[in-house]
């Protein structure tokens, strides 16, 4: 994906929505903006197209916890996480979604990161985006995308809220009006701020280069694998619309291919039967001519007989003469062989042929003579519009 559409939602549908088109390849902002509330998302979809979305949601609506496990995080043990959290929740555990983060091993103690969010709230976020035509690939608590700096709290002002990250799995999202009181309760030794620091706040702080809030969060996406959309809420693979349109055509093409392959297999079976029958016929014919010979390989036996007919010299044997004259015959498409006779003693090949005209015989005679053969042409006769004649050729001197 060359561009990413990042949309930061509010807790309520009436709260402002921020959006950013980010290019991870060039590390730059393509476009950004702000909507007055989530009901304007369909208008954004018309402007930007119904493209996949990475949704950021307020960290104040998602509780991040680290649970100490009694043993290794097996599948059965992880399935029991809701029961481990049930006593700590004021709400019915069935109304909450428990999402797994990373499994850790700290001081030989197994721990599991989890995120807790109300199902109704997560479903509302999804419905705002999906009803507008967006496909949601990931959903992440916004403050979880602040840079993770050991022993250093990181903050940025985003809209009417401050985002704060105090550790890899400890984040907050505080309304601007509550920000001074919240800092007073935390008593943090220092805060690294990516936004201008309010002058009336006495909190010890350091200023980082100012960043566009969503650009700073977008830059951390490759470093954060967590996704609230798990289990029943996991994003479905986008189906190829073109394939949906042509699915019937593809199915019919597949059926035709099966039928074609079946017909090919049937023809191959028939050809095999014909070849077997032809081989049996050839064997019977050879046995009738040479009844006292034992035949292990019919092809080799025939080849030996042919080779013996011409003394082994390609210019004197039947096979040698035929192999040399065949290309010349192919150059006369109107000429058809009717009879062929070979005299091994004279090394002479005589064939009777039919052609469309006298010129075919003359051209063949000249071609044979140019190849060095001794050629004699017999009488030619015109029968029913076709010319019949005989040509006798002997091997090259």
C-alpha positions in Angstrom: 0.0 0.0 0.0 1.6 3.3 -1.1 -0.7 5.5 1.0 -2.4 5.0 4.4 -5.6 6.7 5.4 -5.6 7.2 9.2 -8.8 8.4 10.9 -8.9 9.3 14.6 -12.4 9.0 16.0 -13.9 10.4 19.1 -15.7 8.7 21.9 -19.0 10.0 20.7 -20.4 10.4 17.2 -20.8 14.2 17.8 -17.1 14.7 18.6 -14.6 15.9 16.0 -12.8 13.5 13.7 -9.3 14.0 12.4 -7.9 12.3 9.3 -4.6 12.0 7.5 -3.4 10.5 4.2 0.2 9.3 4.9 2.9 8.0 2.6 5.1 5.6 4.5 7.5 5.4 1.5 8.3 9.1 1.4 7.5 9.7 5.1 5.3 12.6 4.4 1.8 13.9 4.7 -0.3 13.7 1.5 -3.4 15.4 2.9 -5.1 16.0 6.2 -8.2 17.5 7.7 -10.8 17.6 10.4 -14.5 16.7 10.4 -17.0 18.3 12.8 -18.4 14.9 13.7 -18.5 11.3 12.6 -21.7 11.8 10.6 -19.6 13.5 8.0 -17.5 10.4 7.3 -19.5 9.5 4.1 -18.5 12.9 2.6 -14.9 12.1 3.4 -15.3 8.7 1.6 -16.6 10.5 -1.5 -13.6 12.8 -1.5 -10.9 10.2 -0.8 -12.5 7.1 -2.1 -13.6 4.1 -0.1 -10.1 2.9 0.7 -8.9 0.8 3.7 -8.5 2.7 6.9 -6.4 2.5 10.0 -8.6 3.7 12.8 -7.3 5.4 15.9 -9.6 5.5 18.9 -9.4 7.4 22.2 -7.1 5.7 24.7 -9.5 6.8 27.5 -12.0 4.3 26.2 -9.6 1.3 26.2 -8.1 -0.1 29.4 -4.7 -1.6 29.1 -3.7 -4.2 31.7 -0.8 -6.6 32.3 -2.0 -9.9 33.9 0.4 -12.2 35.8 -0.2 -15.8 34.6 0.2 -18.9 36.7 2.1 -20.6 34.0 3.1 -20.5 30.3 0.5 -18.7 28.1 -1.0 -21.8 26.6 -4.2 -21.6 24.4 -6.3 -22.9 27.2 -4.9 -20.4 29.7 -5.4 -17.5 27.4 -9.0 -18.5 26.9 -9.5 -18.1 30.6 -8.4 -14.4 30.6 -12.0 -13.1 30.9 -12.5 -15.1 34.1 -9.2 -13.7 35.6 -10.5 -10.2 34.9 -14.1 -10.6 35.9 -13.7 -9.6 39.6 -11.9 -6.3 38.6 -14.6 -5.1 36.3 -17.7 -3.1 37.3 -19.6 -4.2 34.2 -20.8 -7.6 33.1 -17.8 -9.4 31.5 -20.0 -10.5 28.6 -20.3 -6.8 27.6 -16.6 -6.4 27.4 -14.1 -7.5 24.7 -10.8 -8.8 26.0 -8.1 -8.4 23.3 -4.7 -10.0 23.7 -1.4 -8.1 23.3 2.1 -9.5 23.8 3.1 -12.3 26.1 6.0 -11.4 28.3 8.5 -13.2 30.5 9.7 -10.9 33.3 11.9 -12.2 36.1 10.9 -15.8 35.2 7.2 -14.7 35.6 4.9 -15.1 32.6 2.7 -12.0 31.9 0.1 -11.2 29.3 -0.8 -7.8 28.0 -4.6 -7.3 27.4 -6.8 -4.5 26.3 -10.4 -4.2 27.6 -13.1 -2.2 25.7 -16.9 -2.3 25.7 -18.2 -4.2 22.8 -20.9 -1.6 22.1 -18.3 1.2 21.9 -16.1 -0.8 19.5 -19.1 -1.8 17.4 -20.1 1.9 17.2 -16.7 2.9 15.9 -16.8 0.2 13.3 -20.3 1.1 12.2 -19.4 4.8 11.7 -16.6 3.8 9.3 -18.2 0.8 7.6 -21.5 2.7 6.9 -19.4 5.4 5.2 -17.9 2.7 2.9 -14.5 2.3 4.6 -12.9 -1.1 5.2 -11.1 -1.0 8.6 -7.8 -2.9 8.6 -6.6 -1.9 12.1 -7.9 -0.2 15.2 -5.4 1.1 17.7 -5.7 3.2 20.9 -4.2 6.6 19.8 -1.7 7.1 22.6 -0.2 3.7 22.0 1.4 5.2 18.9 3.4 7.8 20.7 7.2 7.0 20.8 8.0 4.4 23.4 10.9 5.9 25.5 12.2 4.0 28.5 11.8 6.0 31.8 10.5 9.0 29.9 6.8 10.0 29.6 5.9 11.3 26.1 2.9 13.6 25.3 1.3 15.5 22.5 -1.8 17.7 22.2 -4.3 16.3 19.7 -7.4 18.3 19.2 -9.0 19.0 22.5 -7.1 16.3 24.3 -3.6 15.4 25.5 -2.2 12.0 24.7 0.3 10.6 27.2 2.5 7.4 27.1 4.3 6.4 30.2 5.5 3.0 29.1 5.1 0.3 26.5 1.7 -0.7 27.8 0.6 2.4 29.8 -1.2 5.2 28.0 -3.8 8.0 28.7 -6.0 10.4 26.8 -7.0 13.4 28.9 -9.3 16.4 28.0 -7.4 19.6 27.8 -9.3 21.1 30.8 -8.3 18.2 33.0 -4.7 18.1 31.9 -3.2 20.2 34.7 -5.0 18.2 37.5 -4.0 14.9 35.9 -0.3 15.9 35.8 -0.5 16.9 39.4 -1.9 13.5 40.4 0.8 11.6 38.4 3.7 13.7 39.7 5.9 12.7 36.7 9.6 13.6 37.0 9.6 14.9 33.4 7.6 14.9 30.2 8.8 15.0 26.6 6.3 17.1 24.7 5.9 17.2 20.9 3.5 20.1 21.3 4.1 23.6 22.7 3.9 23.5 26.5 1.2 25.6 28.2 2.9 28.4 30.1 0.7 28.0 33.2 1.8 24.4 33.8 4.7 24.0 36.2 5.4 20.4 35.2 9.0 19.7 34.4 9.2 19.1 30.7 11.4 18.9 27.6 10.3 20.1 24.1 10.8 17.8 21.1 10.5 19.2 17.6 6.9 20.1 17.0 5.0 17.5 14.9 1.6 17.3 13.4 -0.1 14.9 15.9 -1.4 12.3 13.4 1.9 12.4 11.4 3.8 11.6 14.6 1.4 8.7 15.3 1.5 7.5 11.7 5.3 7.3 11.8 5.1 4.8 14.7 2.7 2.4 12.9 5.4 0.0 11.6 6.6 -0.4 15.3 3.2 -1.2 16.7 1.6 -4.6 15.9 -1.3 -4.4 18.2 -4.8 -4.4 16.8 -8.1 -4.2 18.7 -9.8 -6.0 15.8 -9.4 -9.6 16.8 -11.6 -12.7 17.0 -15.2 -12.0 15.7 -14.1 -8.4 14.8 -11.0 -9.4 12.8 -11.0 -7.7 9.4 -12.2 -10.0 6.6 -10.0 -10.4 3.5 -11.1 -8.0 0.8 -12.7 -10.0 -2.0 -11.7 -9.3 -5.5 -14.7 -7.4 -7.1 -13.6 -8.3 -10.6 -13.6 -12.0 -9.6 -17.1 -11.7 -8.1 -18.3 -10.2 -11.4 -16.6 -13.0 -13.5 -17.1 -15.8 -11.0 -19.8 -17.5 -13.1 -17.7 -17.1 -16.3 -14.7 -18.6 -14.4 -16.7 -21.5 -13.2 -18.0 -22.3 -16.7 -14.4 -22.0 -18.0 -13.3 -24.4 -15.4 -16.0 -26.9 -16.4 -15.1 -26.5 -20.1 -11.4 -27.2 -19.2 -12.3 -30.4 -17.3 -14.4 -31.6 -20.3 -11.6 -30.7 -22.7 -9.0 -32.6 -20.6 -11.4 -35.5 -20.3 -11.8 -35.6 -24.1 -8.0 -35.4 -24.5 -7.5 -38.3 -22.1 -10.2 -40.3 -24.0 -8.4 -39.6 -27.4 -5.1 -40.6 -25.9 -6.6 -43.9 -24.7 -8.1 -44.5 -28.1 -4.7 -43.7 -29.8 -3.0 -46.1 -27.4 -5.4 -48.9 -28.4 -4.9 -48.1 -32.1 -1.1 -48.1 -31.6 -1.3 -51.5 -29.8 -3.4 -52.9 -32.6 -1.1 -51.5 -35.3 1.9 -52.9 -33.5 0.3 -56.4 -33.3 -0.6 -56.2 -37.1 3.0 -55.2 -37.9 4.4 -58.0 -35.8 2.1 -60.5 -37.5 3.2 -59.2 -40.9 6.9 -59.5 -40.0 6.4 -63.0 -38.7 4.6 -64.0 -41.9 7.7 -62.9 -43.9 10.3 -64.1 -41.5 8.7 -67.0 -39.6 11.9 -68.4 -38.2 13.2 -65.3 -36.6 12.8 -64.4 -32.9 11.6 -60.9 -32.4 12.5 -59.0 -29.2 12.3 -55.5 -30.7 10.4 -55.1 -34.0 11.8 -51.7 -34.8 15.4 -52.9 -34.5 14.7 -55.9 -36.6 13.1 -53.9 -39.4 16.0 -51.4 -39.2 18.5 -54.2 -39.6 16.6 -55.6 -42.6 16.6 -52.1 -44.3 20.2 -51.5 -43.6 21.2 -54.9 -45.0 19.2 -54.0 -48.2 21.8 -51.4 -49.2 25.1 -52.6 -47.8 25.2 -49.8 -45.2 26.2 -47.1 -47.7 23.6 -44.2 -47.4 24.0 -43.5 -51.2 23.2 -47.2 -52.0 20.7 -48.3 -49.3 16.9 -47.8 -49.5 16.8 -45.8 -46.2 19.7 -43.6 -47.3 18.1 -42.9 -50.7 14.6 -42.2 -49.2 16.0 -39.8 -46.6 17.7 -37.8 -49.4 14.8 -37.8 -51.8 12.1 -37.0 -49.3 12.8 -33.3 -48.9 12.8 -33.0 -52.7 9.5 -34.7 -53.0 8.1 -32.3 -50.3 8.9 -29.4 -52.6 6.4 -30.8 -55.2 3.1 -30.6 -53.2 1.1 -31.7 -56.3 3.1 -34.9 -56.8 1.8 -38.1 -55.1 3.7 -41.4 -55.0 1.7 -44.4 -56.3 4.3 -47.2 -56.2 7.8 -47.6 -54.9 10.4 -50.3 -55.8 14.0 -50.7 -54.7 16.6 -52.9 -56.4 19.3 -53.6 -53.8 21.7 -55.1 -56.3 21.6 -52.1 -58.6 21.1 -49.7 -55.8 18.2 -48.3 -57.8 15.0 -46.7 -56.6 12.1 -46.5 -59.0 8.8 -44.8 -58.1 5.6 -44.3 -60.0 3.8 -41.0 -59.3 0.8 -38.9 -60.2 1.1 -35.1 -60.6 -1.0 -32.1 -61.6 1.1 -31.5 -64.6 4.3 -32.4 -66.6 6.2 -29.6 -64.9 6.2 -31.4 -61.5 8.1 -34.3 -63.0 10.6 -32.1 -64.8 11.2 -30.0 -61.6 11.8 -33.2 -59.5 14.1 -34.6 -62.1 16.2 -31.4 -62.2 16.3 -31.3 -58.4 17.6 -34.9 -58.1 20.2 -34.3 -60.8 21.4 -31.2 -58.9 21.9 -33.4 -55.8 24.2 -35.7 -57.9 21.8 -38.6 -58.5 21.6 -40.4 -61.8 18.0 -40.0 -63.0 16.0 -41.6 -65.8 12.5 -40.4 -66.5 10.1 -42.8 -68.2 7.2 -42.0 -70.4 4.5 -39.6 -69.1 0.8 -40.0 -69.8 -2.2 -37.8 -69.2 -5.1 -39.7 -67.7 -8.3 -37.9 -66.5 -6.5 -34.5 -66.2 -3.6 -36.0 -64.2 -0.1 -36.8 -65.4 1.3 -40.2 -64.5 4.9 -41.3 -64.9 8.0 -43.2 -63.6 11.3 -41.9 -62.4 14.3 -44.1 -61.8 17.2 -42.9 -59.7 20.5 -44.3 -58.6 22.8 -43.3 -55.8 25.5 -40.6 -56.2 28.7 -41.7 -57.8 
